[in-house]
Amino acid sequence: MTKTRNRLISVGTGLLLFIAAVLFIIPQKTAGAETWIESAAEFAAGDGTQGAPYQISSAGELANLAKMVSGGETYESTYFELTADIDLGGKEWTPIGTKDSQFAGKFSGNGKTIRNLTVGGGDNSGLFAYSSGEIKDVYLEKIDITTTMNAGGVCAFNSGTIEGCGVLSGTIICSNPNGGQLGGICKENSGTISRCFSNASVKGATSAGIVYINRGNGVVQDCYNTGRSRVPPLQAE
């Protein structure tokens, strides 16, 4: 009996030493920026005028726009343009604008593509959260948006202009089985949305291919959806 007990203690001690050695050998993940906004970088060039718009050429520079607007700088009548395709893979995206600090500038995508935009929770999700300005000529590819409520691929709440934009692929999903209010381009529009398309898969209890709800004098024209909008059965709470 004593020999058996000693053998079990010896085996247990050896197992603990082995686990400790493995944990020591395997490189541990270093703490780093979890969101792009924590990696914000100054705009590449420009002064924000129509003749010399702020130029955005990297994920960090795009995140700087989100950071500044969230901090209260709405950039009213200020011009921005993408000068390169941008990959947002690897980190969470913080949507541009808040209810109290909406983007009011003029954003031109120059026909460039933003890939791998990922939002993993919360509400009011998209490339932009709130915009009363202009968003034009930008494409989104492989978006991955999971929200509790209110999301659009390009913008959650638009009271300005969205023109010539498209969602090439990806998903917009509501994590609340009875929630939603999702749109492939925009959740709620009270401005103008034109010449836009969506090929995103949109899944929520209330969802739509382009715009979930159009309010007031909102206009949606010359837009089309080729994605799949799925409305699952409501579940008891």
Phi, psi and omega per residue, in radians:
M1 nan -0.763 3.133
T2 -1.137 -0.695 3.120
K3 -1.110 -0.730 3.136
T4 -1.094 -0.757 -3.141
R5 -1.099 -0.743 3.129
N6 -1.112 -0.652 3.138
R7 -1.153 -0.725 3.128
L8 -1.129 -0.705 3.111
I9 -1.114 -0.715 3.139
S10 -1.110 -0.764 3.124
V11 -1.117 -0.760 -3.139
G12 -1.101 -0.727 3.113
T13 -1.115 -0.728 3.121
G14 -1.103 -0.689 3.133
L15 -1.129 -0.737 3.118
L16 -1.110 -0.705 3.110
L17 -1.130 -0.653 3.125
F18 -1.131 -0.790 3.139
I19 -1.088 -0.731 3.129
A20 -1.094 -0.688 3.137
A21 -1.149 -0.723 3.134
V22 -1.096 -0.783 3.137
L23 -1.108 -0.561 3.124
F24 -1.269 -0.665 -3.063
I25 -1.317 -0.731 -3.090
I26 -1.181 2.216 -3.141
P27 -1.106 2.308 3.126
Q28 -1.498 2.549 3.133
K29 -1.190 2.193 3.121
T30 -1.411 2.549 -3.141
A31 -1.180 2.330 -3.132
G32 -2.586 -3.080 -3.140
A33 -1.147 2.191 3.130
E34 -1.542 -0.404 -3.130
T35 -2.173 2.713 3.140
W36 -1.121 -0.532 -3.079
I37 -1.097 -0.424 3.097
E38 -1.356 -0.183 3.109
S39 -1.948 0.409 -3.080
A40 -1.031 2.439 3.137
A41 -2.271 2.714 -3.139
E42 -1.066 2.613 3.098
F43 -1.032 2.557 -3.021
A44 -1.097 -0.694 -3.088
A45 -2.925 3.085 3.077
G46 1.666 2.908 3.107
D47 -2.191 0.145 3.067
G48 1.547 0.007 3.094
T49 -1.464 2.941 3.139
Q50 -1.096 -0.641 -3.141
G51 -1.363 -0.388 -3.134
A52 -2.466 1.202 -3.112
P53 -1.088 2.702 3.008
Y54 -1.059 2.252 -3.113
Q55 -1.711 2.322 -3.118
I56 -2.082 2.062 -3.040
S57 -2.196 0.034 -3.100
S58 -2.582 2.903 3.117
A59 -1.085 -0.689 3.131
G60 -1.108 -0.666 3.128
E61 -1.228 -0.656 3.075
L62 -1.153 -0.674 3.099
A63 -1.126 -0.504 3.096
N64 -1.107 -0.629 3.086
L65 -1.109 -0.787 3.105
A66 -1.068 -0.740 -3.119
K67 -1.113 -0.810 -3.085
M68 -1.170 -0.738 -3.135
V69 -1.176 -0.735 3.096
S70 -1.064 -0.503 3.133
G71 -1.440 -0.009 3.062
G72 1.979 -0.085 3.116
E73 -1.576 1.832 -3.060
T74 -1.457 -0.250 3.128
Y75 1.012 0.749 3.126
E76 -1.002 2.244 3.121
S77 1.048 0.394 3.092
T78 -1.748 2.464 -3.022
Y79 -1.775 2.439 3.087
F80 -2.345 2.612 3.040
E81 -2.571 2.485 3.005
L82 -1.404 2.407 3.113
T83 -2.007 0.034 3.132
A84 -2.772 2.744 2.965
D85 -1.114 2.596 -3.071
I86 -2.240 2.351 3.100
D87 -1.876 2.049 3.142
L88 -1.733 0.292 -3.110
G89 -1.133 2.593 3.011
G90 1.695 -0.318 -3.124
K91 -2.480 2.757 3.120
E92 -1.307 2.500 3.093
W93 -1.645 2.424 3.015
T94 -1.773 1.949 -3.092
P95 -0.966 2.569 -3.084
I96 -1.392 2.186 3.079
G97 1.682 2.656 3.046
T98 -2.307 3.002 3.140
K99 -1.039 -0.660 -3.102
D100 -1.570 -0.217 3.140
S101 -2.459 1.436 -3.060
Q102 -1.511 2.513 3.066
F103 -1.106 2.213 -3.099
A104 -2.161 0.223 -3.123
G105 -1.590 -2.846 -3.105
K106 -2.175 1.908 -3.024
F107 -1.893 2.050 3.086
S108 -1.904 2.174 3.087
G109 -1.436 -0.168 3.123
N110 0.968 0.448 -3.123
G111 1.322 0.190 -3.137
K112 -1.433 2.895 -3.097
T113 -2.050 2.325 3.014
I114 -1.813 2.129 -3.056
R115 -1.920 2.651 2.974
N116 1.072 0.620 3.024
L117 -1.174 2.167 -3.083
T118 -2.230 2.177 3.021
V119 -2.202 2.132 -2.955
G120 -1.830 0.133 3.137
G121 3.053 -3.099 -3.118
G122 1.347 -2.873 3.117
D123 -2.300 -3.108 -3.135
N124 0.985 1.026 -2.980
S125 -1.918 2.671 3.103
G126 2.715 -3.024 2.996
L127 -1.053 -0.799 3.006
F128 -1.970 2.583 3.019
A129 -1.651 -0.894 3.135
Y130 -2.332 2.225 3.093
S131 -2.427 2.287 2.982
S132 -1.999 0.135 -3.118
G133 -1.766 -2.510 -3.121
E134 -2.112 2.333 3.061
I135 -2.226 2.039 -3.034
K136 -2.355 2.556 2.886
D137 0.953 0.817 3.048
V138 -2.189 2.495 3.134
Y139 -2.041 2.534 3.112
L140 -2.071 2.353 -3.124
E141 -2.290 2.386 3.114
K142 1.012 0.845 3.059
I143 -1.298 2.650 3.130
D144 -2.480 1.578 -3.065
I145 -1.984 2.131 3.007
T146 -2.075 2.186 -3.003
T147 -2.386 2.791 3.023
T148 -1.545 -0.402 -3.125
M149 -3.098 2.526 2.983
N150 1.180 1.696 3.093
A151 -2.663 2.563 3.002
G152 -2.512 2.555 -3.101
G153 -0.981 -0.831 -3.129
V154 -1.530 -0.824 -3.061
C155 -2.720 2.396 3.102
A156 -1.259 -0.906 -3.108
F157 -2.172 2.040 -3.134
N158 -2.054 2.156 2.998
S159 -2.102 0.153 3.118
G160 -1.961 -2.199 -3.092
T161 -2.249 2.298 2.965
I162 -2.154 2.088 -3.023
E163 -2.438 2.355 3.034
G164 1.142 0.554 -3.118
C165 -1.900 2.734 -3.135
G166 -2.636 2.555 3.003
V167 -1.841 1.926 -3.046
L168 -1.331 -0.648 -3.110
S169 -2.905 2.860 3.078
G170 2.227 -3.012 -3.074
T171 -2.320 2.549 2.979
I172 -2.222 2.018 -3.004
I173 -2.250 2.422 3.031
C174 -1.645 2.196 -3.119
S175 -1.335 -0.291 3.078
N176 -1.569 2.044 -3.060
P177 -1.053 -0.391 3.125
N178 -1.875 0.159 -3.113
G179 -1.852 -2.969 3.116
G180 2.728 -2.000 -2.995
Q181 1.017 1.123 -3.086
L182 -2.085 2.559 3.038
G183 -2.411 2.540 -3.137
G184 -1.045 -0.654 3.089
I185 -1.803 -0.827 -3.003
C186 -2.617 2.494 3.069
K187 -1.358 -0.921 -3.086
E188 -2.327 2.219 -3.095
N189 -2.130 2.225 2.974
S190 -2.192 0.192 3.109
G191 -1.976 -2.296 -3.131
T192 -2.261 2.270 3.049
I193 -2.176 2.131 -3.088
S194 -2.486 2.657 3.087
R195 0.906 0.760 3.137
C196 -2.044 2.753 3.083
F197 -2.520 2.762 3.077
S198 -2.412 2.365 3.012
N199 -2.081 0.380 -3.118
A200 -1.403 2.674 2.973
S201 -1.568 2.071 -3.054
V202 -2.015 2.139 -3.068
K203 -2.300 2.032 3.085
G204 -2.951 2.849 -3.131
A205 -1.054 -0.520 3.040
T206 -2.313 1.982 -3.057
S207 -2.674 2.850 -3.141
A208 -2.635 2.781 -3.076
G209 -1.230 -0.665 -3.109
I210 -1.985 -1.138 -3.114
V211 -2.280 2.289 3.135
Y212 -1.262 -0.810 -3.115
I213 -2.476 2.398 3.114
N214 -1.938 2.149 -3.061
R215 -1.972 2.690 3.038
G216 0.941 -2.161 -3.139
N217 -1.687 0.406 3.131
G218 -1.027 2.470 -3.107
V219 -2.170 2.299 3.005
V220 -2.210 2.085 -3.081
Q221 -2.517 2.585 3.080
D222 0.967 0.732 3.107
C223 -2.058 2.711 3.081
Y224 -2.600 2.717 -3.126
N225 -2.150 2.286 3.046
T226 -2.066 0.035 3.130
G227 -1.489 -3.097 -3.099
R228 -1.906 2.131 3.079
S229 -1.834 2.026 -3.045
R230 -2.006 2.331 3.109
V231 -2.030 1.776 -3.121
P232 -1.275 2.827 3.102
P233 -1.080 2.497 3.076
L234 -1.148 2.554 3.117
Q235 -2.023 2.537 -3.139
A236 -1.161 2.399 3.135
E237 -1.612 nan nan
